[in-house]
Amino acid sequence: MRARPRDFIHTTDDLFFATTTYLHPEDRILSFLRYIPDPNGDRSLNGKRYSKVDSKQAYEFLSQNFPDYLFDCDITKVQMMGVPIDRVETILHPEERLEEIMNMADPDELLKKVIKVADTFHEHAGIPYDKMGISGSTLPGLYKTAQSDVDFVVYGLQNHRKAMKAFEEIKKDENGALKGIGPDYWRKLYEKRIKDGSLSYEEFMWYENRKHNRGVVDDSLFDILATRDWDEIHGSYADTTFEPMGTLEVECTVKNAIAAFDNPSVYEVKDVKILEGPDVPLDEVASFTHTYAGQAVEGERVLARGKLERFTGPKSGYRIVVGTTRESIGEYIKLKDLKL
């Protein structure tokens, strides 16, 4: 079974998982639990109620109810979530969901916003409709019409750059279909994403403003999410193994940020100064949370803190991982000398 980041897995146990990576072991699809059946849940689908869970709730729920969705990964050396192949009911693909929405006779308020985003990037950036999709709660149909964000997916790293460039220009136009984010929205997003004070509100707003990957469509937030096209995905799950080595904090210079919006975001680094942790020759910083996607560009001096991993395979070395939990407590990537 093929699955990419932003896909959703609906399981035979009526759980919804979000796929987290491109490469998977033979017996399961690596993914993260997002929605569980709950008679008192605030979301509904086909007459059933569901609740959204955070990372702590997800692990606790699976440990108590479905421990076979958890496994000790030989490659990462940590416990991970993954849907066993024989528990996959359906793989939900963002591009197929977008096509379904585009063909609806009477889409609701939120889905009309999805269509507007797709039409805008098709017209202004020349991106084919089949290279775009919709993920998040809209993909399985567990969204709240008045409250949910639009998690818009663009397939192909070059197409993603085109979309961000187009949005950079569109949001300068007061009459543009898509708008930049104002202070009220930045505050809402900040409170949702930053749980430990690693970035101040003013810092967070500065970083997000320069990324051009997040905006507003008719009073709803939207993200422009990058996912590799099938011909950009190489290798196999067993190619590389990862060994956790504690926590590392460094100061370093970004050498290459071509994959800064991928999943995970990857920054190749040089001129590394160890601030805390083992003295290792660090090669890259990777982020599994899009809070820190696109956080820095080539040539910038940054501070990074996260879990240290040694990776071994066709390419071997050391990396810092930011976003080992959804909330990324105590983990960050930020400029060393940001002057607001």
Phi and psi restraints in degrees (value plus and minus 20) as a CYANA .aco file:
   2 ARG   PHI    -120.6   -80.6
   2 ARG   PSI     113.7   153.7
   3 ALA   PHI    -168.3  -128.3
   3 ALA   PSI     120.4   160.4
   4 ARG   PHI    -135.6   -95.6
   4 ARG   PSI     143.7   183.7
   5 PRO   PHI     -73.5   -33.5
   5 PRO   PSI     124.3   164.3
   6 ARG   PHI      68.8   108.8
   6 ARG   PSI     -35.0     5.0
   7 ASP   PHI     -87.6   -47.6
   7 ASP   PSI     138.5   178.5
   8 PHE   PHI    -139.8   -99.8
   8 PHE   PSI     127.5   167.5
   9 ILE   PHI    -133.3   -93.3
   9 ILE   PSI     103.1   143.1
  10 HIS   PHI    -118.9   -78.9
  10 HIS   PSI     103.6   143.6
  11 THR   PHI    -118.7   -78.7
  11 THR   PSI     147.1   187.1
  12 THR   PHI     -86.0   -46.0
  12 THR   PSI     -35.1     4.9
  13 ASP   PHI    -114.4   -74.4
  13 ASP   PSI      -8.8    31.2
  14 ASP   PHI      42.8    82.8
  14 ASP   PSI      18.5    58.5
  15 LEU   PHI    -127.7   -87.7
  15 LEU   PSI     132.1   172.1
  16 PHE   PHI    -137.4   -97.4
  16 PHE   PSI     100.8   140.8
  17 PHE   PHI    -133.1   -93.1
  17 PHE   PSI     124.8   164.8
  18 ALA   PHI    -119.1   -79.1
  18 ALA   PSI     107.1   147.1
  19 THR   PHI     -87.6   -47.6
  19 THR   PSI     120.3   160.3
  20 THR   PHI    -133.2   -93.2
  20 THR   PSI     -30.0    10.0
  21 THR   PHI    -172.8  -132.8
  21 THR   PSI     153.9   193.9
  22 TYR   PHI    -108.1   -68.1
  22 TYR   PSI     -54.2   -14.2
  23 LEU   PHI    -132.5   -92.5
  23 LEU   PSI     117.3   157.3
  24 HIS   PHI    -153.7  -113.7
  24 HIS   PSI     132.2   172.2
  25 PRO   PHI     -86.6   -46.6
  25 PRO   PSI     146.2   186.2
  26 GLU   PHI     -87.2   -47.2
  26 GLU   PSI     -47.6    -7.6
  27 ASP   PHI    -119.7   -79.7
  27 ASP   PSI     -24.4    15.6
  28 ARG   PHI    -179.9  -139.9
  28 ARG   PSI     145.0   185.0
  29 ILE   PHI    -128.9   -88.9
  29 ILE   PSI      99.8   139.8
  30 LEU   PHI     -87.2   -47.2
  30 LEU   PSI     105.4   145.4
  31 SER   PHI    -184.0  -144.0
  31 SER   PSI     150.5   190.5
  32 PHE   PHI    -144.8  -104.8
  32 PHE   PSI     110.9   150.9
  33 LEU   PHI     -84.1   -44.1
  33 LEU   PSI     109.7   149.7
  34 ARG   PHI    -140.2  -100.2
  34 ARG   PSI     -58.9   -18.9
  35 TYR   PHI    -154.0  -114.0
  35 TYR   PSI     116.8   156.8
  36 ILE   PHI    -147.6  -107.6
  36 ILE   PSI     130.9   170.9
  37 PRO   PHI     -82.3   -42.3
  37 PRO   PSI     117.6   157.6
  38 ASP   PHI    -178.0  -138.0
  38 ASP   PSI      93.6   133.6
  39 PRO   PHI     -75.6   -35.6
  39 PRO   PSI     -45.4    -5.4
  40 ASN   PHI    -123.3   -83.3
  40 ASN   PSI      -7.5    32.5
  41 GLY   PHI     -86.6   -46.6
  41 GLY   PSI     138.4   178.4
  42 ASP   PHI    -117.9   -77.9
  42 ASP   PSI      -8.7    31.3
  43 ARG   PHI    -149.7  -109.7
  43 ARG   PSI     131.0   171.0
  44 SER   PHI    -156.1  -116.1
  44 SER   PSI     130.5   170.5
  45 LEU   PHI    -176.1  -136.1
  45 LEU   PSI     104.4   144.4
  46 ASN   PHI      32.4    72.4
  46 ASN   PSI      20.7    60.7
  47 GLY   PHI      61.1   101.1
  47 GLY   PSI     -15.7    24.3
  48 LYS   PHI    -132.7   -92.7
  48 LYS   PSI     133.1   173.1
  49 ARG   PHI    -123.1   -83.1
  49 ARG   PSI     125.2   165.2
  50 TYR   PHI    -159.2  -119.2
  50 TYR   PSI     136.8   176.8
  51 SER   PHI    -143.5  -103.5
  51 SER   PSI     129.1   169.1
  52 LYS   PHI    -108.9   -68.9
  52 LYS   PSI     120.7   160.7
  53 VAL   PHI    -140.1  -100.1
  53 VAL   PSI     128.0   168.0
  54 ASP   PHI    -107.9   -67.9
  54 ASP   PSI    -196.5  -156.5
  55 SER   PHI     -84.5   -44.5
  55 SER   PSI     -62.3   -22.3
  56 LYS   PHI     -83.9   -43.9
  56 LYS   PSI     -66.7   -26.7
  57 GLN   PHI     -83.3   -43.3
  57 GLN   PSI     -56.8   -16.8
  58 ALA   PHI     -83.8   -43.8
  58 ALA   PSI     -67.7   -27.7
  59 TYR   PHI     -85.0   -45.0
  59 TYR   PSI     -60.7   -20.7
  60 GLU   PHI     -84.9   -44.9
  60 GLU   PSI     -62.9   -22.9
  61 PHE   PHI     -83.2   -43.2
  61 PHE   PSI     -66.2   -26.2
  62 LEU   PHI     -87.7   -47.7
  62 LEU   PSI     -60.5   -20.5
  63 SER   PHI     -79.6   -39.6
  63 SER   PSI     -58.6   -18.6
  64 GLN   PHI    -104.3   -64.3
  64 GLN   PSI     -49.1    -9.1
  65 ASN   PHI    -138.3   -98.3
  65 ASN   PSI     -57.3   -17.3
  66 PHE   PHI    -159.1  -119.1
  66 PHE   PSI      46.6    86.6
  67 PRO   PHI     -82.6   -42.6
  67 PRO   PSI     -38.5     1.5
  68 ASP   PHI     -93.3   -53.3
  68 ASP   PSI     -27.9    12.1
  69 TYR   PHI    -103.2   -63.2
  69 TYR   PSI     -27.4    12.6
  70 LEU   PHI    -125.8   -85.8
  70 LEU   PSI     123.7   163.7
  71 PHE   PHI    -171.7  -131.7
  71 PHE   PSI     133.0   173.0
  72 ASP   PHI    -107.4   -67.4
  72 ASP   PSI      90.0   130.0
  73 CYS   PHI     -97.5   -57.5
  73 CYS   PSI     105.9   145.9
  74 ASP   PHI     -88.4   -48.4
  74 ASP   PSI     -44.4    -4.4
  75 ILE   PHI    -106.6   -66.6
  75 ILE   PSI     -68.0   -28.0
  76 THR   PHI    -109.3   -69.3
  76 THR   PSI     -35.4     4.6
  77 LYS   PHI      45.9    85.9
  77 LYS   PSI       3.1    43.1
  78 VAL   PHI    -154.2  -114.2
  78 VAL   PSI     143.2   183.2
  79 GLN   PHI     -93.6   -53.6
  79 GLN   PSI     114.2   154.2
  80 MET   PHI    -152.9  -112.9
  80 MET   PSI     147.7   187.7
  81 MET   PHI    -119.5   -79.5
  81 MET   PSI     127.1   167.1
  82 GLY   PHI    -188.8  -148.8
  82 GLY   PSI     119.6   159.6
  83 VAL   PHI    -104.3   -64.3
  83 VAL   PSI      97.0   137.0
  84 PRO   PHI     -77.1   -37.1
  84 PRO   PSI     122.2   162.2
  85 ILE   PHI     -75.3   -35.3
  85 ILE   PSI     -58.4   -18.4
  86 ASP   PHI     -96.1   -56.1
  86 ASP   PSI     -21.8    18.2
  87 ARG   PHI    -126.3   -86.3
  87 ARG   PSI     -16.1    23.9
  88 VAL   PHI     -99.0   -59.0
  88 VAL   PSI      98.2   138.2
  89 GLU   PHI    -107.2   -67.2
  89 GLU   PSI     -70.5   -30.5
  90 THR   PHI    -170.7  -130.7
  90 THR   PSI     122.0   162.0
  91 ILE   PHI    -120.4   -80.4
  91 ILE   PSI     100.4   140.4
  92 LEU   PHI    -117.0   -77.0
  92 LEU   PSI     101.6   141.6
  93 HIS   PHI    -124.9   -84.9
  93 HIS   PSI     110.2   150.2
  94 PRO   PHI     -76.8   -36.8
  94 PRO   PSI     -58.8   -18.8
  95 GLU   PHI     -87.6   -47.6
  95 GLU   PSI     -54.2   -14.2
  96 GLU   PHI     -92.1   -52.1
  96 GLU   PSI     -57.9   -17.9
  97 ARG   PHI     -84.7   -44.7
  97 ARG   PSI     -60.1   -20.1
  98 LEU   PHI     -82.8   -42.8
  98 LEU   PSI     -64.0   -24.0
  99 GLU   PHI     -79.1   -39.1
  99 GLU   PSI     -61.6   -21.6
 100 GLU   PHI     -80.3   -40.3
 100 GLU   PSI     -65.1   -25.1
 101 ILE   PHI     -84.6   -44.6
 101 ILE   PSI     -63.0   -23.0
 102 MET   PHI     -81.1   -41.1
 102 MET   PSI     -46.8    -6.8
 103 ASN   PHI    -116.7   -76.7
 103 ASN   PSI     -15.9    24.1
 104 MET   PHI     -90.6   -50.6
 104 MET   PSI     120.8   160.8
 105 ALA   PHI     -95.6   -55.6
 105 ALA   PSI     -54.3   -14.3
 106 ASP   PHI    -162.0  -122.0
 106 ASP   PSI      51.5    91.5
 107 PRO   PHI     -86.6   -46.6
 107 PRO   PSI     130.5   170.5
 108 ASP   PHI     -98.4   -58.4
 108 ASP   PSI    -194.8  -154.8
 109 GLU   PHI     -79.3   -39.3
 109 GLU   PSI     -66.2   -26.2
 110 LEU   PHI     -88.4   -48.4
 110 LEU   PSI     -61.5   -21.5
 111 LEU   PHI     -87.6   -47.6
 111 LEU   PSI     -49.7    -9.7
 112 LYS   PHI     -82.3   -42.3
 112 LYS   PSI     -54.8   -14.8
 113 LYS   PHI     -89.2   -49.2
 113 LYS   PSI     -58.8   -18.8
 114 VAL   PHI     -78.5   -38.5
 114 VAL   PSI     -65.7   -25.7
 115 ILE   PHI     -82.1   -42.1
 115 ILE   PSI     -60.4   -20.4
 116 LYS   PHI     -82.9   -42.9
 116 LYS   PSI     -61.8   -21.8
 117 VAL   PHI     -83.0   -43.0
 117 VAL   PSI     -66.1   -26.1
 118 ALA   PHI     -81.6   -41.6
 118 ALA   PSI     -65.5   -25.5
 119 ASP   PHI     -82.4   -42.4
 119 ASP   PSI     -58.3   -18.3
 120 THR   PHI     -84.4   -44.4
 120 THR   PSI     -67.1   -27.1
 121 PHE   PHI     -93.7   -53.7
 121 PHE   PSI     -46.4    -6.4
 122 HIS   PHI     -88.9   -48.9
 122 HIS   PSI     -63.4   -23.4
 123 GLU   PHI     -97.7   -57.7
 123 GLU   PSI     -60.2   -20.2
 124 HIS   PHI    -114.2   -74.2
 124 HIS   PSI     -44.2    -4.2
 125 ALA   PHI    -136.6   -96.6
 125 ALA   PSI     -25.6    14.4
 126 GLY   PHI      49.8    89.8
 126 GLY   PSI       5.3    45.3
 127 ILE   PHI    -105.6   -65.6
 127 ILE   PSI     106.1   146.1
 128 PRO   PHI     -81.4   -41.4
 128 PRO   PSI     127.7   167.7
 129 TYR   PHI     -80.9   -40.9
 129 TYR   PSI     -52.3   -12.3
 130 ASP   PHI     -98.5   -58.5
 130 ASP   PSI     -18.4    21.6
 131 LYS   PHI    -126.3   -86.3
 131 LYS   PSI      -1.4    38.6
 132 MET   PHI    -153.1  -113.1
 132 MET   PSI     140.8   180.8
 133 GLY   PHI    -182.1  -142.1
 133 GLY   PSI     157.7   197.7
 134 ILE   PHI    -150.7  -110.7
 134 ILE   PSI     109.0   149.0
 135 SER   PHI    -139.7   -99.7
 135 SER   PSI    -172.5  -132.5
 136 GLY   PHI      44.7    84.7
 136 GLY   PSI    -175.6  -135.6
 137 SER   PHI     -84.9   -44.9
 137 SER   PSI     -42.1    -2.1
 138 THR   PHI     -89.1   -49.1
 138 THR   PSI     -48.8    -8.8
 139 LEU   PHI     -83.3   -43.3
 139 LEU   PSI     -71.9   -31.9
 140 PRO   PHI    -102.9   -62.9
 140 PRO   PSI     -25.8    14.2
 141 GLY   PHI      66.5   106.5
 141 GLY   PSI       3.8    43.8
 142 LEU   PHI    -125.3   -85.3
 142 LEU   PSI       9.1    49.1
 143 TYR   PHI    -107.7   -67.7
 143 TYR   PSI     140.9   180.9
 144 LYS   PHI    -124.3   -84.3
 144 LYS   PSI      98.4   138.4
 145 THR   PHI     -73.8   -33.8
 145 THR   PSI     -62.0   -22.0
 146 ALA   PHI    -109.4   -69.4
 146 ALA   PSI     -32.1     7.9
 147 GLN   PHI    -141.3  -101.3
 147 GLN   PSI     -43.8    -3.8
 148 SER   PHI     -93.8   -53.8
 148 SER   PSI     127.7   167.7
 149 ASP   PHI    -102.7   -62.7
 149 ASP   PSI     148.2   188.2
 150 VAL   PHI    -124.9   -84.9
 150 VAL   PSI      86.3   126.3
 151 ASP   PHI    -112.0   -72.0
 151 ASP   PSI      69.1   109.1
 152 PHE   PHI    -112.0   -72.0
 152 PHE   PSI     111.5   151.5
 153 VAL   PHI    -128.6   -88.6
 153 VAL   PSI     115.7   155.7
 154 VAL   PHI    -139.8   -99.8
 154 VAL   PSI     105.7   145.7
 155 TYR   PHI    -112.9   -72.9
 155 TYR   PSI     111.9   151.9
 156 GLY   PHI      77.9   117.9
 156 GLY   PSI     104.2   144.2
 157 LEU   PHI     -84.0   -44.0
 157 LEU   PSI     -54.5   -14.5
 158 GLN   PHI     -89.5   -49.5
 158 GLN   PSI     -59.9   -19.9
 159 ASN   PHI     -81.9   -41.9
 159 ASN   PSI     -58.1   -18.1
 160 HIS   PHI     -82.8   -42.8
 160 HIS   PSI     -61.9   -21.9
 161 ARG   PHI     -82.3   -42.3
 161 ARG   PSI     -59.5   -19.5
 162 LYS   PHI     -81.4   -41.4
 162 LYS   PSI     -61.8   -21.8
 163 ALA   PHI     -84.3   -44.3
 163 ALA   PSI     -63.7   -23.7
 164 MET   PHI     -86.2   -46.2
 164 MET   PSI     -59.6   -19.6
 165 LYS   PHI     -84.1   -44.1
 165 LYS   PSI     -61.9   -21.9
 166 ALA   PHI     -83.3   -43.3
 166 ALA   PSI     -62.7   -22.7
 167 PHE   PHI     -86.0   -46.0
 167 PHE   PSI     -55.6   -15.6
 168 GLU   PHI     -75.5   -35.5
 168 GLU   PSI     -59.4   -19.4
 169 GLU   PHI     -99.9   -59.9
 169 GLU   PSI     -61.6   -21.6
 170 ILE   PHI     -80.7   -40.7
 170 ILE   PSI     -61.1   -21.1
 171 LYS   PHI     -93.0   -53.0
 171 LYS   PSI     -29.4    10.6
 172 LYS   PHI     -96.7   -56.7
 172 LYS   PSI     -39.8     0.2
 173 ASP   PHI    -110.8   -70.8
 173 ASP   PSI     100.0   140.0
 174 GLU   PHI     -79.2   -39.2
 174 GLU   PSI     -46.0    -6.0
 175 ASN   PHI    -119.8   -79.8
 175 ASN   PSI      -9.2    30.8
 176 GLY   PHI     -86.6   -46.6
 176 GLY   PSI     134.1   174.1
 177 ALA   PHI     -87.3   -47.3
 177 ALA   PSI     -49.6    -9.6
 178 LEU   PHI    -138.8   -98.8
 178 LEU   PSI     121.5   161.5
 179 LYS   PHI    -134.2   -94.2
 179 LYS   PSI     137.1   177.1
 180 GLY   PHI     -93.6   -53.6
 180 GLY   PSI     148.8   188.8
 181 ILE   PHI    -113.7   -73.7
 181 ILE   PSI     112.7   152.7
 182 GLY   PHI    -110.9   -70.9
 182 GLY   PSI     155.0   195.0
 183 PRO   PHI     -75.7   -35.7
 183 PRO   PSI     -57.8   -17.8
 184 ASP   PHI     -83.7   -43.7
 184 ASP   PSI     -60.7   -20.7
 185 TYR   PHI     -91.7   -51.7
 185 TYR   PSI     -59.1   -19.1
 186 TRP   PHI     -81.4   -41.4
 186 TRP   PSI     -58.1   -18.1
 187 ARG   PHI     -84.1   -44.1
 187 ARG   PSI     -64.2   -24.2
 188 LYS   PHI     -81.0   -41.0
 188 LYS   PSI     -65.5   -25.5
 189 LEU   PHI     -87.9   -47.9
 189 LEU   PSI     -58.7   -18.7
 190 TYR   PHI     -80.4   -40.4
 190 TYR   PSI     -65.7   -25.7
 191 GLU   PHI     -87.8   -47.8
 191 GLU   PSI     -47.7    -7.7
 192 LYS   PHI     -95.7   -55.7
 192 LYS   PSI     -58.1   -18.1
 193 ARG   PHI    -114.6   -74.6
 193 ARG   PSI     -60.7   -20.7
 194 ILE   PHI    -120.3   -80.3
 194 ILE   PSI      91.3   131.3
 195 LYS   PHI    -128.1   -88.1
 195 LYS   PSI     -25.2    14.8
 196 ASP   PHI    -149.5  -109.5
 196 ASP   PSI     -12.2    27.8
 197 GLY   PHI      54.1    94.1
 197 GLY   PSI      -4.4    35.6
 198 SER   PHI     -85.3   -45.3
 198 SER   PSI     -45.9    -5.9
 199 LEU   PHI    -148.0  -108.0
 199 LEU   PSI     118.1   158.1
 200 SER   PHI     -93.2   -53.2
 200 SER   PSI     144.6   184.6
 201 TYR   PHI     -78.9   -38.9
 201 TYR   PSI     -62.3   -22.3
 202 GLU   PHI     -85.5   -45.5
 202 GLU   PSI     -59.6   -19.6
 203 GLU   PHI     -85.0   -45.0
 203 GLU   PSI     -67.7   -27.7
 204 PHE   PHI     -76.1   -36.1
 204 PHE   PSI     -65.7   -25.7
 205 MET   PHI     -83.1   -43.1
 205 MET   PSI     -59.1   -19.1
 206 TRP   PHI     -83.9   -43.9
 206 TRP   PSI     -67.2   -27.2
 207 TYR   PHI     -81.6   -41.6
 207 TYR   PSI     -67.2   -27.2
 208 GLU   PHI     -86.2   -46.2
 208 GLU   PSI     -56.0   -16.0
 209 ASN   PHI     -81.8   -41.8
 209 ASN   PSI     -53.7   -13.7
 210 ARG   PHI    -108.8   -68.8
 210 ARG   PSI     -26.4    13.6
 211 LYS   PHI    -100.9   -60.9
 211 LYS   PSI     -52.5   -12.5
 212 HIS   PHI      42.0    82.0
 212 HIS   PSI       9.8    49.8
 213 ASN   PHI    -137.8   -97.8
 213 ASN   PSI      -9.2    30.8
 214 ARG   PHI    -169.5  -129.5
 214 ARG   PSI     113.5   153.5
 215 GLY   PHI    -175.6  -135.6
 215 GLY   PSI    -177.9  -137.9
 216 VAL   PHI    -148.8  -108.8
 216 VAL   PSI     112.9   152.9
 217 VAL   PHI    -144.1  -104.1
 217 VAL   PSI      89.5   129.5
 218 ASP   PHI      28.5    68.5
 218 ASP   PSI      33.2    73.2
 219 ASP   PHI      53.7    93.7
 219 ASP   PSI      -9.9    30.1
 220 SER   PHI    -137.1   -97.1
 220 SER   PSI     121.0   161.0
 221 LEU   PHI     -91.0   -51.0
 221 LEU   PSI     125.1   165.1
 222 PHE   PHI    -155.8  -115.8
 222 PHE   PSI     128.9   168.9
 223 ASP   PHI    -133.0   -93.0
 223 ASP   PSI     124.9   164.9
 224 ILE   PHI    -123.2   -83.2
 224 ILE   PSI      83.3   123.3
 225 LEU   PHI    -120.5   -80.5
 225 LEU   PSI     115.9   155.9
 226 ALA   PHI    -114.6   -74.6
 226 ALA   PSI     114.0   154.0
 227 THR   PHI    -158.3  -118.3
 227 THR   PSI     115.7   155.7
 228 ARG   PHI     -83.4   -43.4
 228 ARG   PSI     124.2   164.2
 229 ASP   PHI     -93.5   -53.5
 229 ASP   PSI     143.8   183.8
 230 TRP   PHI     -77.7   -37.7
 230 TRP   PSI     -56.8   -16.8
 231 ASP   PHI     -97.5   -57.5
 231 ASP   PSI     -22.2    17.8
 232 GLU   PHI    -119.4   -79.4
 232 GLU   PSI     -21.0    19.0
 233 ILE   PHI    -120.3   -80.3
 233 ILE   PSI     103.1   143.1
 234 HIS   PHI    -150.9  -110.9
 234 HIS   PSI     139.9   179.9
 235 GLY   PHI      67.5   107.5
 235 GLY   PSI    -190.7  -150.7
 236 SER   PHI    -159.2  -119.2
 236 SER   PSI     144.6   184.6
 237 TYR   PHI     -79.1   -39.1
 237 TYR   PSI     -55.6   -15.6
 238 ALA   PHI    -105.0   -65.0
 238 ALA   PSI     -19.5    20.5
 239 ASP   PHI     -80.1   -40.1
 239 ASP   PSI     -61.6   -21.6
 240 THR   PHI    -147.4  -107.4
 240 THR   PSI     117.8   157.8
 241 THR   PHI    -131.3   -91.3
 241 THR   PSI     133.2   173.2
 242 PHE   PHI    -147.4  -107.4
 242 PHE   PSI     115.6   155.6
 243 GLU   PHI    -141.8  -101.8
 243 GLU   PSI      98.0   138.0
 244 PRO   PHI     -88.0   -48.0
 244 PRO   PSI     120.1   160.1
 245 MET   PHI    -153.9  -113.9
 245 MET   PSI       9.2    49.2
 246 GLY   PHI      74.8   114.8
 246 GLY   PSI    -173.2  -133.2
 247 THR   PHI    -131.5   -91.5
 247 THR   PSI     124.4   164.4
 248 LEU   PHI    -157.2  -117.2
 248 LEU   PSI     117.4   157.4
 249 GLU   PHI    -144.4  -104.4
 249 GLU   PSI     111.5   151.5
 250 VAL   PHI    -158.7  -118.7
 250 VAL   PSI     143.7   183.7
 251 GLU   PHI    -136.2   -96.2
 251 GLU   PSI     111.6   151.6
 252 CYS   PHI    -177.1  -137.1
 252 CYS   PSI     150.8   190.8
 253 THR   PHI    -130.7   -90.7
 253 THR   PSI     114.9   154.9
 254 VAL   PHI     -94.6   -54.6
 254 VAL   PSI     101.6   141.6
 255 LYS   PHI    -113.3   -73.3
 255 LYS   PSI     -57.4   -17.4
 256 ASN   PHI    -169.3  -129.3
 256 ASN   PSI     105.3   145.3
 257 ALA   PHI    -142.0  -102.0
 257 ALA   PSI       6.9    46.9
 258 ILE   PHI     -80.7   -40.7
 258 ILE   PSI     -49.4    -9.4
 259 ALA   PHI    -126.3   -86.3
 259 ALA   PSI       8.4    48.4
 260 ALA   PHI     -88.7   -48.7
 260 ALA   PSI     -37.8     2.2
 261 PHE   PHI    -131.8   -91.8
 261 PHE   PSI     -11.5    28.5
 262 ASP   PHI     -97.8   -57.8
 262 ASP   PSI    -198.8  -158.8
 263 ASN   PHI    -145.3  -105.3
 263 ASN   PSI      82.8   122.8
 264 PRO   PHI     -96.9   -56.9
 264 PRO   PSI     140.5   180.5
 265 SER   PHI     -88.4   -48.4
 265 SER   PSI     117.9   157.9
 266 VAL   PHI    -150.0  -110.0
 266 VAL   PSI     111.2   151.2
 267 TYR   PHI    -141.6  -101.6
 267 TYR   PSI      96.1   136.1
 268 GLU   PHI     -96.6   -56.6
 268 GLU   PSI     117.6   157.6
 269 VAL   PHI    -148.3  -108.3
 269 VAL   PSI     141.9   181.9
 270 LYS   PHI    -166.2  -126.2
 270 LYS   PSI     155.0   195.0
 271 ASP   PHI      29.5    69.5
 271 ASP   PSI      34.5    74.5
 272 VAL   PHI    -105.1   -65.1
 272 VAL   PSI     112.2   152.2
 273 LYS   PHI    -136.2   -96.2
 273 LYS   PSI      99.5   139.5
 274 ILE   PHI     -98.0   -58.0
 274 ILE   PSI     104.2   144.2
 275 LEU   PHI    -119.2   -79.2
 275 LEU   PSI     -53.4   -13.4
 276 GLU   PHI    -177.3  -137.3
 276 GLU   PSI     111.9   151.9
 277 GLY   PHI      92.9   132.9
 277 GLY   PSI    -193.8  -153.8
 278 PRO   PHI     -82.9   -42.9
 278 PRO   PSI     127.4   167.4
 279 ASP   PHI    -105.9   -65.9
 279 ASP   PSI      73.9   113.9
 280 VAL   PHI    -145.5  -105.5
 280 VAL   PSI     136.0   176.0
 281 PRO   PHI    -100.5   -60.5
 281 PRO   PSI      68.3   108.3
 282 LEU   PHI     -88.0   -48.0
 282 LEU   PSI     115.2   155.2
 283 ASP   PHI    -123.5   -83.5
 283 ASP   PSI     -56.6   -16.6
 284 GLU   PHI    -176.4  -136.4
 284 GLU   PSI     142.0   182.0
 285 VAL   PHI    -138.8   -98.8
 285 VAL   PSI     109.0   149.0
 286 ALA   PHI    -140.9  -100.9
 286 ALA   PSI     121.6   161.6
 287 SER   PHI    -143.9  -103.9
 287 SER   PSI     109.8   149.8
 288 PHE   PHI    -119.7   -79.7
 288 PHE   PSI     -12.2    27.8
 289 THR   PHI    -141.8  -101.8
 289 THR   PSI     113.9   153.9
 290 HIS   PHI     -96.7   -56.7
 290 HIS   PSI     -19.1    20.9
 291 THR   PHI     -76.7   -36.7
 291 THR   PSI     -56.5   -16.5
 292 TYR   PHI    -128.3   -88.3
 292 TYR   PSI      -6.0    34.0
 293 ALA   PHI     -94.4   -54.4
 293 ALA   PSI     118.3   158.3
 294 GLY   PHI      44.6    84.6
 294 GLY   PSI       2.1    42.1
 295 GLN   PHI     -92.5   -52.5
 295 GLN   PSI     -45.8    -5.8
 296 ALA   PHI    -164.1  -124.1
 296 ALA   PSI     139.4   179.4
 297 VAL   PHI    -142.3  -102.3
 297 VAL   PSI     151.6   191.6
 298 GLU   PHI     -74.7   -34.7
 298 GLU   PSI     116.0   156.0
 299 GLY   PHI      72.3   112.3
 299 GLY   PSI     -31.2     8.8
 300 GLU   PHI    -103.4   -63.4
 300 GLU   PSI     124.0   164.0
 301 ARG   PHI    -110.8   -70.8
 301 ARG   PSI     105.8   145.8
 302 VAL   PHI    -148.5  -108.5
 302 VAL   PSI     141.1   181.1
 303 LEU   PHI    -128.1   -88.1
 303 LEU   PSI     115.4   155.4
 304 ALA   PHI    -158.4  -118.4
 304 ALA   PSI     119.9   159.9
 305 ARG   PHI    -160.2  -120.2
 305 ARG   PSI     113.0   153.0
 306 GLY   PHI    -197.6  -157.6
 306 GLY   PSI    -180.9  -140.9
 307 LYS   PHI    -105.2   -65.2
 307 LYS   PSI     110.0   150.0
 308 LEU   PHI    -103.0   -63.0
 308 LEU   PSI     112.9   152.9
 309 GLU   PHI    -150.4  -110.4
 309 GLU   PSI     121.4   161.4
 310 ARG   PHI    -120.0   -80.0
 310 ARG   PSI     106.3   146.3
 311 PHE   PHI    -132.8   -92.8
 311 PHE   PSI     122.3   162.3
 312 THR   PHI    -153.4  -113.4
 312 THR   PSI     109.2   149.2
 313 GLY   PHI     152.7   192.7
 313 GLY   PSI    -168.6  -128.6
 314 PRO   PHI     -73.6   -33.6
 314 PRO   PSI     -54.1   -14.1
 315 LYS   PHI    -144.9  -104.9
 315 LYS   PSI     110.7   150.7
 316 SER   PHI    -142.3  -102.3
 316 SER   PSI     132.0   172.0
 317 GLY   PHI     145.4   185.4
 317 GLY   PSI    -174.7  -134.7
 318 TYR   PHI    -148.9  -108.9
 318 TYR   PSI     125.0   165.0
 319 ARG   PHI    -162.7  -122.7
 319 ARG   PSI     133.7   173.7
 320 ILE   PHI    -115.3   -75.3
 320 ILE   PSI     115.2   155.2
 321 VAL   PHI    -131.3   -91.3
 321 VAL   PSI     101.3   141.3
 322 VAL   PHI    -127.1   -87.1
 322 VAL   PSI     114.0   154.0
 323 GLY   PHI      74.9   114.9
 323 GLY   PSI      17.7    57.7
 324 THR   PHI     -92.1   -52.1
 324 THR   PSI     -38.1     1.9
 325 THR   PHI    -146.7  -106.7
 325 THR   PSI     142.5   182.5
 326 ARG   PHI     -79.4   -39.4
 326 ARG   PSI     -54.8   -14.8
 327 GLU   PHI    -103.7   -63.7
 327 GLU   PSI     -34.9     5.1
 328 SER   PHI      34.1    74.1
 328 SER   PSI      25.0    65.0
 329 ILE   PHI     -85.1   -45.1
 329 ILE   PSI     106.7   146.7
 330 GLY   PHI      53.2    93.2
 330 GLY   PSI      -6.0    34.0
 331 GLU   PHI    -146.3  -106.3
 331 GLU   PSI     118.2   158.2
 332 TYR   PHI    -184.0  -144.0
 332 TYR   PSI     145.7   185.7
 333 ILE   PHI    -155.8  -115.8
 333 ILE   PSI     105.1   145.1
 334 LYS   PHI    -175.5  -135.5
 334 LYS   PSI     136.5   176.5
 335 LEU   PHI     -86.8   -46.8
 335 LEU   PSI     123.4   163.4
 336 LYS   PHI     -87.6   -47.6
 336 LYS   PSI     -61.7   -21.7
 337 ASP   PHI    -144.6  -104.6
 337 ASP   PSI      36.8    76.8
 338 LEU   PHI     -93.2   -53.2
 338 LEU   PSI     104.5   144.5
 339 LYS   PHI    -136.2   -96.2
 339 LYS   PSI      89.5   129.5
